[in-house]
Amino acid sequence: MPPAAPPGGNSAGGGAALAGASRAGEVFQLLRDGHARTRAELADITGLARSTVAARIDALAASGLIGPAGEAVSSGGRPPSRFAFQPTARVVLAVDVGATHVLTGLTDLSGKVLAELRESIDVSTGPVPVLDAVLEHAAQLLVQAGRHERELVGIGIGLPGPVEHSTGKPASPPIMPGWDGFDVPAYVQRRFRTNVLVDNDVNIMALGERAAYWPDADNLLFIKVATGIGAGIISGGLLQRGADGTAGDIGHVRVPRGGDVLCRCGNFGCLEAMASGPAVAATLAAAGVPAATGEDVLELARRGNLAAIQAMRQAGRDVGDVLAACVNLLNPSVIVIGGGLSSAGEYLMAGVREIVYQRSLPLATSRLRIVQSMAADHAGVLGAGRLVIDHVLAPTGVEHLLAAQREP
C-alpha cells in the first residue's frame, strides 16, 4: 500500500498502522547525514534501550534505507557493526515543466540524477498532453535506469504558475490555459500510485539551487528570468509560499520605466512586460533588430550585437529595480539569477548588480552575493527531487514507508 497523503500534494492509499515503527523515523534521521554509526552509538545518542535501537535498525535495514558500513574498532570481542544511509535504495521522479519544455529526471535519495529526458512541448497545449508526456518519460527512465516501479517513492513536479500547495492544483496560472484547478496529483496517480508533490517552478528551482550549491544559505532568493519572471524565497531556511501560493510573483510588480506598456496580466508596466525574454525580443524587433524570442536575443548577444547587449543590460536594471526593494524587505545573503535569459549572464547580471547595490540599504548589501545559477537548467529537476526526498525521508515519511513495507 502506498504512503498516506502528504501535505503539498495528493497521494494514493494511506491509513496503514505504524505500530512498531513509530520512532524508527527519528532513529533514521541520525543516519541521514551519511555518517556510519553503531547500535551502541545510536543508543547513547537517543537514550533508548539497545534492544529497542536494534529492532529499529533491523526495520530500517529491511527497507533498504540503511545498510552495513563496515565495523567499528573493537574494545574486546567481536567488532560492532556500523550502519549508514543507503541513498540508492529508492528512486524519485523529478519533473520540471516550463513554458515550452518538459525535463524529467530520475534521482536517488541523495538527489543524484541517474537519468533524464527532455522534450519541447508548449504548456499551453493543456494538462493532459503535457502530463501524458511526463508519464511516458517516467516509464522510460525507470527502464533505462534498470529500476522497478516499486522502488519509486514519489514524483515531484514544478509548474510555471501559481500552485495551491495543499492540493497540488494550479491556481489561475496566466500562461497555462486549461490548467486552472486541474488535479495534477490525481491524474499522475492513475499511472503511478505514489506520493505526488506539485509546486511552482521557481520555488522548485530555489530548493534545487540551495540544496546543491548553497546548503548553508538560510536566506536566499532565486530569480527566474525567462518567458516569465518570478522569485523563489527561502527565509530562515524555509521556503515561503505565502497564503495562496503566490509569494515571489515579482514579474507583476510595476517598474519605474514601465509606463503604459501592457502586460498579459492586464496591468501596465509590469517587470515581466519589460524584462522577460519575449519582452526584450519585442523591444529589439521594434528597433529593427531581427528577434522574435528570448533565444534570439541570447544568440545576438553572444555574437556581440550591441543593441542586444544593451537590451540585456537594461533588462537587468529593470530586474534590479524590483530586487532592490526585495533586498531591503527580506535581507537575503544570496540572490541567484537563473532561467533562460540568464545564459548571457555577464550582461544581465551587470544590470542587476548596478541597481541593487545602488538602491538597497548599505547594511542589507554588506554581505549580499548576487550570482548566476550554477544548477542552470537542472535547477528545476534538482528541486523537484528535493521536495519529494525531504518529504519521504522525514520521520513520518520513513514510518509510512516502513508500514507499507509490511503490507502483503
N, C-alpha and C positions, 0 to 999 in steps of 0.2 A: 504494500500500500504506500502511495506517495506521502510526503510530509504534509502537515497541516498548512493551511493558508497563511502566508507571511504578510506582514504589513508591507504596503507598497506594491501590491500585485496580487493576482489570483494564484491559487494552487489547487491541484486536484487532490481529492481524498482528505484525510485528516482524522483526528479523534483517536488515534492509537494510544493505548495506555503507555505511560512512561515509567511504570514501576520497575525498580531495579537499575534504571539508568538515569534517575532524576538528577544526579550530580556528576555523572560521567562527563558532561559538557564542561563543567568547571575544571575538572582534572585535565581535560584536553587543552584548555587554554594555557596551561603551564608548559605544554609541549609544542604549542603552535609556533613558537619562535624558532623552531628547528634545532634547539639545543637538546642533546640527549640527556636523559635523567634515569636514575634507577627508581625502583619502587620505594626503597627506603628514603631516598631524597624527596620524592613526592609526598610520602607520609609525613616527613618532617615539615615540609612547606605547608601542607594543608591541615595538619593536626589530626588527620583521620587515622584510624587503625590500619595497620599494614594489610590485614586481610581485606578490609574494605577497598583500599587502593588497588590491591591485587585483582579484585573482582572487576573493578572499573577498567583497569589496564587490559584485562582479558577481553572485556566487551569492546573496547576501542580497537584492540588488535584484531579481533574477529571481523570488524567492519573494514579493516584495511587502512584506517586513518592513521594508525601508528604502527611501527614495526621495530624489530630488533636493530640496535645501532651499536653493536659491539659490547664489550664487557668493561666494567669499572675495575679499578685496582682492588684486589682482594686484601682484606685485613685479617685473613685467616680463613681457610676453607675455600669453597667454590666461589669464583669471582661473580658478583651480581650482574645480571643483565641490564643493559640500558635500552631505553626506548626513545624514539623520536618520531615526529610528524612525517608522514609519507604523502607528499602532495600529489603523487601520480595515482593515488588510489581512486580518485573520481575525476570527472571532467565537467566542464561548464561550456555552454554555448553563449557567445557574446556577439551581439548584433548592433552595428552602427548604421541606422537608416538616415541618410542625408537627403537633401532636396533632389539630388539627381543620381544617387548611388545607394547600394546596399553592400556593406562589408560585414561578412560573417566569419567569426573566428572560433576555434576550439581551444580552450585553455585547460591547464591542470589547476589544482587548488592553490598553487603559488602565484597564479596569474600568467605563467609562461604560455605563450601562444604556440600551440602544436601544429596547427594548420589553419589556413584561411582561404576564403573565396570572395571575389569582388565582382559585382555586376552593375552596369549602368542601368538605372531604372528611375523614372520620374515619380516622386512620391505623390504627385497629383493624379496619378492613374488610379489611386484608391487603395484601401487597405487590403482587399482580397488579393489582387495580383502581386502587391509588394510582399505580403506575408507568405503567400504561396512560394515566392522565390526564396524567402528566408528558410522555409521548411524544407525545400528541395536542397538548399545549400547545407542545412544542418545534417540531413541524412547522408549527403555525400562526404561531409567532413568526418563523421563518425566512421564510415567505411574506410576513408583514406587514412585515418589515424589508427585503424585497427581496434577501435573501441566499441563496446556494446552499449545499446541504449540504456540498459540497466545501470551503467556506470555514470549516467548523466544525472547530476544533482540539481540542475537549474538552468534557466535561459534568461539572460539579461538583454534588454532591448532599449536602445536610445532612439527617440523620435525628435524630428526638427520642429517642435512646437510644444506648447504647454501641455502637461500631463497631470491628471488627478492621481497623485501618487498612491493613495489608498486603494484605488481600483485598477490602476494601470490604463485608464481610458483617456485618450486625447481630449483636451478641453478647448474648444473653439480655436483650433490651430489655423493661423491665417494663410499658410501656403499648402494646406493639406485638405482639399475638398473631399468630402465623403468620410473623413476620419473622425469627425466630432462625435464623441460618445461611443465610438466603436470599441467593443470589448476585446481588446488585443489579447490579454491572457487567455480568455476562454477559447478564442479562435486557435491559438497556438496549441492549447492543451487538447484539442481534438486529435492532434497527431502525437504530441509528447506529453504524457501525464507526469508533470514535474513542476517545480516552482517556476513561475514566470514573473519576473520583475521588470517594470517599464518605467522609464523616466525621460525627462527632457534631455536632448543630446548634449547640450552644453554642461548640464550637471554631470552627466556621464563622463565627459571629457575632463572636467575638473577632478573627478575621482581618479581617473586613469593617470593623468599627469602627476598628481600628487603622490599616488601610490608608487609609481615607477621612478620618479625623479626628485620629489620634494617631500619625503615622508616626515620630515621634522617641521614643515611649514604648517602651522595651525591656522594661519590667516592668509589665504591665497585666493586670488581671483583668476579665473580662466576666461579669456575673452576670445570668442569665435568671430572672425571676420570673414564671411564667405557670401553666399547668396543672401543670407540674413546675418544679423549681428546680435549676439547675446552674451551673457556672463554667467558663469558658474561660480557660486560664492561659498567658500569654506571659511567659516569663522569659528574660532575656539575649537578647531579640529572637527567640526561637524558641518555637513552640507546643509545649506539654508535654502529651503524651497518656498517659504512664505505660506500664507494662509490658503491660497488657492493654486499653488504651483507656478506662479508667475514671477517669483523673485529672480532678479537678474535680467529682466527683459529690457536691457538698455537700448536696444535698437529702436525703441519708440519714444526715446527722450528727445526733446527738441534741442537742436544745436544752434548756436548763435547765427550762423550764416544760412540757416535753413530757409528762411523767408517763406515764400508761398509754394515751395516745392511739395507736391502732393505725394504722400506715402500710400502704399497699398492698404494700410490700416484705416485710411480715411482722414487722418490728420495731416497737418502740414509741417514741414521742416524736421522730420524725424531723422535721427542718425542713420538709420538703415537706408533712407531715401537719398542720403548724401554720400555715404562711405562704403556701402556694400559693393560686391563685385559688379552686379548689373548696373548700379548707380554710377560707378566710376566709368564703366564702359559707355554708358549713355552720355556722360559728360564729354568724353573723348570723341564719340561719334558726332556730337553736336558741333564740335570744333573741327570736323573734317578728318579726324583720325579714324581709320577703319578698325572698330572694336565693337563687338556685339555681346561678349561675355566676359566674366572675370578672368577666364583663362586667356582670352585675347589680350587683356590688359597686362597680365603677367608675362606673356611672351614678348610683347612690345617693350616692357621694362627690361627684360633680360637682354634684348637686342640693343639697349641703350637709347630707346626713343625718349627724348627729353620731355615731351608732353605727357607720356605715360608715367615717367618717373615723378614729374611734378604733381600729377594727379594722385599718385600713390602717397606721396608725402602729405598732400593736403587731406587725403582720407585719414591718414594717421593723426593729423592735427584735430580733425573732427572727432575721432575716437578719443583723443586725449582730452578734449573739452569735457566730455561726459565722465571720463575716468578721473579727472581732477576732483570732481565732486565726490566720486566713489571713494577716492583715497582719503579725503577729509572725513567722510562719514564712517568708513569701515576700517581704516588704518591697516591695510594688508602689508605683509612683509614681502610678498612676491606677486607680481602680475605677469601671467603667462599669456602671450598673444599667439593664437592658433587659428585654424581654419584655412580655407583655400587661398585667400588673398595674402596671408602671412608668408607665403612661399617666397615672395620678393621682400624678405624680412627687413633688409637694411633700409629700404625706403619708407615702408610703413612704420617701422619701429622708430626711425628718426623723428617722424612727425609726432608720434605718441609721446616719446620722451620729452621732446621740446615743450609741449604744452603741459604735461603732467608736472614736470619739475618746476615749471614757471609759475603755475597757478595753484598748486597744492601748498598746504602749510609746511614750512621747513621741517618741523618736528615729525610730521607724517611721512616725509620722504627721506628722513635721515638714514634709515636702513632699508629703504624700499629698493627692490630689484625688479626691473622690467625686462623680461626675457622672451625670446622666441620659443615656441613649443618644441621640446625635444622629442616628444612622442609623435609629433606631426600627425599624419593621417591615421595613425594607430591609436590615438588617444581615446577614441570612442570605444573601440573593442576592448582596450585595457580597462576602461572604466566600467563598461557593461559587465565584464567578467568580475571585477572587484565588487560590484554591487551584489552579485549573487554569492560570491565567496564569503563576504562579510556576513551575509545572512545565514548561510548554511553552516558556517563554522562558529557562529555564536553559540553560547551554551545551549539555548533551547533548540537551535537548529541541529546541533550534534545529537541531542537527546531524541529528537524526532527521527533522525537518520538511523539511530540505533534501534528505535522502536520499530521502524519499517523493516529493518534487517531481520527482526524476529518474526515478522509476519510470514505465514506459509505462502 
